[in-house]
């Protein structure tokens, strides 16, 4: 596994900022499948690849461990944490509860908010995008905007946190062209139901929409993960 990052010369960034940069880079490598679940590596390998000392690398890795992305084996280095499918399914269940409540509140609002109108413009009025990873980011934004527009800041915060935790799974879903088109169609239909104050219909469509992604979690295989790894070897971590 080869990590992207600085390769020439030692960074002069302050230690805290350096650890944060390494943390963000490693997290991006995990989310973009340059690092796959089960991949093992050492602190020395990361430090050498990024041209830094082991201290900020260790700090960054402990942050990632605390968030559940990696685990440490004190005699044999670090490992990207394997998928815990039951854990992801529980997160999807929580996501459904939050988003159904958000839709209920949006349908009860006296008028569509500017946020909803902006979603309608992107998912219905504008030309469709074709790049899966780009659509994946906008899909996240769609669901987070629905919850945020409902007006409960704490509910939105919880939803943002779980959105990040399931990001790696959702990105796999957008490697298929059929899922990209389905996402556009389903988002458009959900938005129309909300703007027409059809609460039960909007909730039904939203739950069906999320259930499809949830079902895909159990279909994920190691072969799919390797297929998702970027083709450009220069961007593909592989020690």
GIJO-V596968 format. One record per pair of residues at least 12 apart in sequence whose C-alpha atoms are under 8 Angstrom apart, sorted by the first residue. I is the first residue (numbers start at 0). GAP is how many residues later the second one is. Records with the same first field share a line. If there is no record, write none. Layout:
# GIJO-V596968
I: GAP, GAP
This chain:
# GIJO-V596968
0: 33, 34, 38, 39, 40, 235, 236, 237, 238
1: 32, 47, 234, 235, 236, 237
2: 23, 26, 31, 43, 46, 47, 232, 233, 234, 235, 236
3: 21, 25, 45, 46, 231, 232, 233
4: 20, 44, 45
5: 43, 44, 45
6: 41, 42, 43, 44
7: 43
8: 42
9: 41, 42
10: 40, 41
14: 41
15: 40
17: 38
18: 37, 38, 40, 41
19: 40
21: 34, 35, 38
22: 34, 37, 38, 40, 41
26: 37, 42
28: 208
29: 50, 138
30: 136, 137, 140
31: 136, 197, 198
32: 192, 193, 195, 196, 197
33: 195, 196, 201, 202, 203, 204
34: 45, 201, 202, 203
35: 44, 189, 190, 193
36: 42, 43, 44, 45, 46
37: 41, 42, 43, 44
38: 40, 41
39: 37, 38, 39, 40
40: 36, 37, 38, 198
41: 34, 35, 36
42: 14, 15, 34, 35
44: 194
67: 13
68: 12
84: 132, 133
87: 78, 129
88: 125, 128
90: 71, 75
91: 118, 122
94: 64, 67
95: 111, 114
97: 49, 57, 61
98: 44, 47, 48, 107
99: 103, 106, 107
101: 44, 45, 47, 48
102: 43, 44, 47, 91, 96, 99, 100
103: 95, 99
104: 45
105: 43, 44, 88
106: 87, 88, 89, 90, 91, 92
107: 89
111: 83
112: 36
114: 30, 34
115: 29, 30, 33, 75
118: 23, 72
119: 68, 71
122: 61, 64, 65
123: 60, 64
127: 56
129: 47, 50
131: 39, 42, 43, 44, 45, 48
132: 38, 41, 42
134: 39, 45
135: 34, 35, 38
138: 44
139: 23
143: 12, 15, 16
146: 12
168: 48
169: 43
171: 53, 56
172: 40, 43
174: 53
185: 19, 23
188: 16
189: 12, 15, 16
